[in-house]
Amino acid sequence: GVLSVVRVVPPALTALAPLADLPPGPFEAERLTQLGTAFVLDGSDDEARSCFTRALEVDPTHPRALVNLGNVALEAGEVDEAIERYQQALRVDEDFANAHHNLGVAYRRKGMIGKSVRSLRRAQRADRKRDAHQAREDVRALRGRGAGRSLRWLGWGALAALGVWWFFLR
């Protein structure tokens, strides 16, 4: 008989399929980066590389496209290319923890242990910095909610005081 091969499409590609045929828009580089990431998950590195390259044609400073292109290069054994892409991403966003981490991995593959350790430490510092920023934002949001709750209770208290005052006047 005839053997037929059925290809299972990963959920990421299925979810992003409607985006594949959209005309270019204001978030074209991000759309292409997301699509490229889905191709990576599918194991389609050539398609992923194409998407990341096209994203960089639209926005040469898109840090995630740079890092993802570096990741594809690193997986292909193109360590020097990967290092260049990670460094480009860090010139755009010096606190991009993933770029620091992946740069550390690439340096490790080249046997550059000192540089690897420095990059990995910078990745940890960038993560802590991001986490601290997020914690501050969360506290601000809670304070804002708390202030709104306090004002609400103050309003109810004032209304109750008016009700009691009105009751005693009668």
C-alpha positions in Angstrom: 0.0 0.0 0.0 0.8 3.7 -0.1 2.3 5.1 3.1 1.0 8.6 3.8 2.7 10.9 6.3 0.5 13.1 8.4 2.3 16.2 9.8 1.0 17.4 13.1 1.0 21.2 13.2 2.2 22.6 16.6 -0.4 24.7 18.5 1.8 27.8 18.1 1.8 27.7 14.3 -2.0 27.0 14.3 -2.6 30.0 16.6 -0.4 32.3 14.5 -1.6 31.0 11.1 -4.1 33.9 10.7 -1.3 36.3 11.1 0.9 34.8 8.4 -1.1 36.3 5.5 -1.8 39.7 6.9 -0.5 42.8 5.1 2.3 44.6 6.8 1.2 46.8 9.6 2.7 49.0 12.4 3.8 45.9 14.4 5.2 44.0 11.4 8.6 43.2 13.1 6.8 41.8 16.1 4.4 39.8 14.0 7.3 38.3 12.1 9.3 37.6 15.3 6.3 35.8 16.8 5.8 33.8 13.6 9.6 32.9 13.6 9.3 31.8 17.2 6.5 29.4 16.3 8.7 28.0 13.5 11.5 27.4 16.0 9.0 25.5 18.1 8.1 23.5 15.0 11.8 22.7 14.3 11.6 24.7 11.1 14.8 26.7 11.6 15.1 27.9 8.0 11.6 29.4 8.1 12.3 30.9 11.5 15.6 32.4 10.2 13.7 33.9 7.3 11.0 35.4 9.6 13.6 37.0 11.9 15.6 38.3 9.0 12.5 39.9 7.5 11.6 41.4 11.0 15.1 43.0 11.0 14.6 44.4 7.5 11.5 46.1 8.9 13.1 47.2 12.2 16.8 46.7 12.4 16.8 47.4 16.1 14.1 44.8 17.2 16.0 43.2 20.1 13.9 40.0 20.3 14.4 39.4 16.5 18.1 39.9 17.0 18.3 37.5 19.9 16.1 34.9 18.2 18.3 35.1 15.0 21.3 34.6 17.3 19.6 31.6 18.8 19.0 30.0 15.4 22.6 30.7 14.5 23.9 29.2 17.8 21.8 26.0 17.2 23.3 25.7 13.8 26.8 25.9 15.3 27.4 29.5 14.0 28.7 30.7 17.3 30.4 33.9 16.1 27.2 34.9 14.2 25.2 34.3 17.4 27.6 36.4 19.5 27.3 39.2 17.0 23.5 39.1 17.1 23.4 39.1 20.9 25.8 42.0 21.0 23.6 43.9 18.6 20.6 43.3 20.8 22.5 44.5 23.8 23.5 47.7 22.0 19.7 48.3 21.5 18.7 47.2 25.1 21.6 46.9 27.5 19.3 45.3 30.1 17.9 42.6 27.9 18.5 39.6 30.2 18.0 36.9 27.6 20.6 38.5 25.3 23.1 38.5 28.2 22.3 34.9 29.1 22.5 33.6 25.5 25.7 35.6 25.0 27.1 33.8 28.1 26.1 30.4 26.6 27.7 31.3 23.2 31.0 32.4 25.0 30.9 29.1 26.9 30.7 27.2 23.6 33.8 29.1 22.4 35.6 28.2 25.6 35.7 31.8 26.8 34.8 31.1 30.4 35.5 34.5 31.9 33.3 36.3 29.3 30.7 33.6 29.8 30.5 34.1 33.5 30.4 37.9 33.2 27.5 37.7 30.7 25.6 35.3 32.9 26.0 37.6 35.9 24.8 40.5 33.9 21.8 38.5 32.9 21.1 37.8 36.6 21.4 41.5 37.4 19.1 42.5 34.6 16.5 39.9 35.7 16.7 41.3 39.3 16.5 44.9 38.0 13.4 43.9 36.0 11.9 42.0 38.9 12.5 45.0 41.2 10.8 47.4 38.7 7.9 45.0 38.4 7.6 44.8 42.2 7.5 48.6 42.5 4.8 48.8 39.9 2.8 46.1 41.7 3.1 48.1 45.0 2.0 51.3 43.3 -1.0 49.5 41.9 -1.9 48.1 45.3 -1.5 51.5 46.9 -3.7 53.0 44.2 -6.4 50.4 44.9 -5.9 50.9 48.7 -6.4 54.6 48.3 -9.5 54.1 46.3 -10.8 51.7 48.9 -10.0 54.2 51.7 -11.9 56.9 49.9 -14.9 54.6 49.4 -15.0 53.8 53.1 -14.6 57.5 53.9 -17.6 58.2 51.6 -19.7 55.5 53.3 -18.7 56.9 56.7 -19.7 60.4 55.8 -23.0 59.1 54.4 -23.7 57.2 57.6 -22.8 60.3 59.7 -25.3 62.3 57.7 -27.9 59.7 58.2 -27.4 59.7 62.0 -27.4 63.5 62.1 -30.6 63.6 60.1 -32.2 61.0 62.4 -31.4 63.0 65.5 -32.7 66.3 64.0 -36.1 64.8 63.6 
